[in-house]
């Protein structure tokens, strides 16, 4: 009987996840880009003056930061000119160099990888002089083609938070696309968590403040898996199917954890279970989870938590500024 119940719950979970994404096309499993970025071989073969270049695949952000700190300004600009793809995606490299390397992709682009469906990180506000930093981690169906929505959310949050706060729209992982098993498993979230950890490590290596993470839908699964390895000051989840943890303690983080879920959000119909790798576990807004729950009654839909005028955007801005504890 127990096995039957587990199977039934799993089937129900999968069906509801699909139902919550009604209108999206069915899709096959997604695969993150593998192998080094284009230009890596030339970067590693370049004759740096008395220095061995950090391998983008293995060097940590602080190692990268130390390498750039040992170069003159002219040498740094030369690397941007000769190796823009590497410099533009190298966590730990100076912010201004990454902007310059990614200038072809847009304004204040901190990372840009066009492989596959594409990944990008773009900044709203003055990152280099910010007293506070927020990172938006979006959910499924986010890629280069659909990045505009996340970029607008970052701009709205930055405007609400104020001039001393910079907000990064981080579409830096391969998200689930359409209706498929990727939505109900943690496979893509595991890779995303590794990338998010490295990205936030790059902010730290660049001497920037500890970020607050604002994680939507499947992005909250990414943040849950990354929680123990980031230096985030706050982790905020909205419309979350679960964080792959039973409670806040299981996240293994010192960050303050916040959660919001609108009564109008279809995610409320998804069972909060994890069975045989399917499902993402406990509801972060449940009393036993231990997160601080934010009111979200005025949020109009699953994608509406950062809508101007909502109580959640106001609260998120206060968290980003460090005013709400």
PyMOL commands that set and color helices and strands:
alter all, ss='L'
color gray80, all
select helices_A, chain A and resi 2-20+40-45+61-69+73-82+84-87+95-101+103-105+127-129+147-161+181-184+187-205+218-229+248-251+266-269+311-321
alter helices_A, ss='H'
color red, helices_A
select strands_A, chain A and resi 109-113+119-124+132-137+165-171+211-216+234-238+256-260+292-293
alter strands_A, ss='S'
color yellow, strands_A
deselect
rebuild
show_as cartoon
